[in-house]
Amino acid sequence: MRMCAVSREVRPIDELIRFVVSPTGDIVPDLKRKLPGRGMWVTASRQVVAEALRRHQFTKAFKRDLRVSPTLPADIEALLVRSVTEALGIAAKARQIVAGFGKVESALREGTAEVLIHASDGAADGIRKLDMLARQKAGNDGVQPSIPVVTALNSEELDLALTRSNVIHAALLAGPASKSFLSRSQMLVRYRMADADKTAEKPGQDF
């Protein structure tokens, strides 16, 4: 648990971003929480980071003159998107993912899909059909909850992650890569939301 320097609320570290000062005096987001030096913790929300910037919270916390990028909130979002796409790329290399409507549909029917992924700019009809199938499969056994549905990436970002064109639908199969992808996706969605408490943490919720 750490205290957010802006809101003064105590939160789990998974809900915070750590910032450190580089040797050149620049504020650096330490997303992996591994960089050396004293750290400052801020709630993982674009809105809160922007507020920290507006209130000169970094200079106050470290008690020294610093260089803080005016685009810091957007820069962090780009880093989080890259983290999610990297996790997806790792899953692809491990052959733990299928892409394309037909293959995703088959994975859902066979019960091998652990995470359903849609491009945020995908057509509503295809998304609705696959979501309905996922709910139906979950209801058939009466035990397993609906699988998580992730819409945090657009089609261009999915294309980049999977090194193929026109990816709209994908499904993660069983394996360690799915947990890493979900964790990073959750962080990205939390950051984008105005209220950092509204985070999809339960299976079957969209994020």
C-alpha positions in Angstrom: 0.0 0.0 0.0 1.2 3.5 -0.8 -0.3 7.0 -0.5 -1.2 9.0 -3.6 0.7 12.3 -3.6 -2.3 14.1 -5.1 -5.4 12.7 -3.4 -3.6 11.5 -0.2 -5.5 8.3 -0.4 -3.8 5.0 0.5 -4.1 2.4 -2.3 -2.6 -0.9 -3.4 0.5 -0.4 -5.5 -1.2 -2.0 -8.4 -3.5 1.0 -8.5 -0.7 3.5 -8.5 2.1 4.7 -10.8 5.6 5.3 -9.3 7.6 8.3 -10.5 11.3 8.8 -10.1 13.8 11.5 -11.1 16.4 10.7 -13.7 20.1 11.7 -13.4 19.3 14.6 -15.8 16.4 15.9 -13.6 13.5 14.6 -15.6 10.4 13.0 -14.1 10.2 9.4 -15.3 7.2 7.0 -14.8 8.4 3.7 -13.4 5.7 1.4 -14.5 7.5 -1.7 -13.5 8.5 -0.2 -10.1 12.1 -1.2 -10.5 14.1 2.0 -11.1 16.4 3.1 -8.4 16.0 6.2 -6.2 13.2 7.8 -4.2 9.8 7.4 -5.7 6.6 9.4 -5.7 3.3 7.6 -6.0 0.3 8.8 -8.0 -3.1 7.1 -8.6 -3.0 5.4 -11.9 -5.5 7.7 -13.6 -4.9 10.1 -16.4 -7.0 12.7 -14.7 -5.0 12.4 -11.5 -1.6 12.6 -13.3 -2.9 15.7 -15.1 -3.8 17.2 -11.7 -0.4 16.4 -10.3 1.1 18.3 -13.3 -1.2 21.3 -12.9 -0.4 21.6 -9.2 3.3 21.2 -9.6 3.1 18.2 -7.3 6.3 16.6 -8.6 8.5 19.6 -7.7 6.8 19.8 -4.3 7.4 16.1 -3.6 11.0 16.0 -4.6 11.8 19.5 -3.3 13.9 20.5 -6.3 13.6 21.9 -9.8 12.6 19.2 -12.3 11.8 18.9 -16.0 8.3 17.5 -16.4 6.9 16.9 -19.8 3.7 18.8 -20.5 2.5 15.7 -22.4 3.1 13.4 -19.4 -0.5 12.1 -19.1 -0.6 11.2 -22.8 3.0 9.8 -22.7 2.0 7.4 -19.9 -1.1 6.2 -21.8 1.2 5.4 -24.8 3.5 3.4 -22.5 0.6 1.5 -21.1 -0.7 0.7 -24.6 2.7 -0.5 -25.6 2.8 -2.7 -22.5 -0.5 -4.3 -23.5 0.5 -4.9 -27.1 3.8 -6.4 -25.9 1.9 -8.9 -23.7 -0.3 -9.8 -26.7 2.7 -10.3 -28.8 4.2 -12.7 -26.3 1.0 -14.7 -26.3 1.1 -14.9 -30.0 4.7 -16.2 -30.0 3.7 -18.8 -27.5 0.8 -19.8 -29.8 -1.7 -18.9 -27.1 -3.9 -16.8 -29.3 -6.2 -17.2 -32.3 -7.4 -14.3 -34.4 -10.3 -13.8 -36.9 -14.0 -14.2 -36.4 -14.1 -17.9 -37.4 -11.3 -19.0 -35.3 -12.5 -17.1 -32.3 -16.0 -18.5 -32.7 -14.5 -22.0 -32.8 -12.5 -21.4 -29.7 -15.6 -20.2 -27.9 -17.7 -23.2 -28.9 -14.9 -25.6 -27.9 -14.5 -23.8 -24.5 -10.8 -23.1 -25.1 -11.0 -19.3 -25.1 -10.0 -17.7 -21.8 -10.1 -14.1 -22.9 -12.2 -12.5 -25.7 -10.6 -9.5 -27.5 -12.4 -7.1 -29.8 -10.9 -4.0 -31.5 -12.4 -0.9 -30.0 -13.3 0.3 -33.5 -14.7 -3.1 -34.6 -18.2 -3.5 -36.2 -20.9 -3.8 -33.6 -22.6 -6.8 -35.3 -19.6 -9.1 -35.1 -18.8 -8.1 -31.5 -22.4 -8.7 -30.5 -22.5 -12.2 -32.0 -19.3 -13.3 -30.3 -20.3 -11.8 -27.0 -23.6 -13.6 -27.2 -21.8 -16.9 -27.9 -19.5 -16.3 -24.9 -22.5 -15.7 -22.6 -24.3 -18.8 -23.9 -21.3 -21.0 -23.4 -20.9 -19.7 -19.9 -24.5 -20.4 -19.1 -24.5 -23.9 -20.4 -22.4 -25.4 -17.6 -23.9 -23.1 -14.9 -20.5 -23.0 -13.1 -17.9 -21.0 -15.0 -18.5 -17.3 -15.3 -18.4 -15.5 -18.6 -14.9 -14.9 -19.8 -13.3 -11.4 -19.7 -13.9 -9.3 -22.8 -11.2 -6.8 -23.6 -11.8 -3.8 -25.9 -8.8 -1.6 -24.8 -7.0 -1.7 -28.2 -8.0 -0.5 -31.6 -7.5 -2.6 -34.8 -4.3 -0.8 -35.7 -2.8 -1.7 -32.3 -4.0 -5.3 -32.6 -2.4 -5.5 -36.0 0.9 -4.3 -34.6 0.8 -6.7 -31.7 0.0 -9.7 -33.8 2.0 -8.7 -36.9 -1.0 -9.2 -39.2 -3.6 -7.1 -40.9 -7.2 -6.3 -40.1 -7.4 -7.9 -36.7 -10.8 -7.2 -35.2 -11.4 -10.3 -33.0 -9.0 -12.5 -31.1 -9.1 -15.0 -28.2 -6.4 -15.9 -25.7 -6.1 -19.6 -24.9 -5.1 -21.2 -21.7 -1.6 -20.2 -20.6 0.4 -17.8 -18.4 0.3 -15.1 -21.1 -3.4 -14.5 -20.6 -2.9 -13.4 -17.0 -0.2 -10.9 -17.9 -2.3 -9.5 -20.7 -5.4 -9.1 -18.5 -3.3 -7.4 -15.7 -1.8 -4.9 -18.2 -5.2 -4.3 -19.9 -6.8 -3.6 -16.6 -4.1 -1.0 -15.8 -4.7 0.7 -19.1 -8.4 0.9 -18.6 -8.1 2.1 -15.1 -5.7 4.9 -16.3 -8.2 6.0 -18.9 -11.2 6.1 -16.7 -12.0 9.3 -14.8 -12.9 7.4 -11.7 -10.0 5.0 -10.9 -12.2 2.9 -8.7 -14.4 1.8 -11.6 -12.2 -1.0 -12.7 -13.3 -4.3 -14.3 -11.9 -6.8 -11.8 -14.3 -9.7 -12.2 -14.5 -12.4 -14.9 -17.1 -11.6 -17.5 -16.8 -7.8 -17.2 -15.7 -5.8 -20.2 -12.5 -3.8 -20.0 
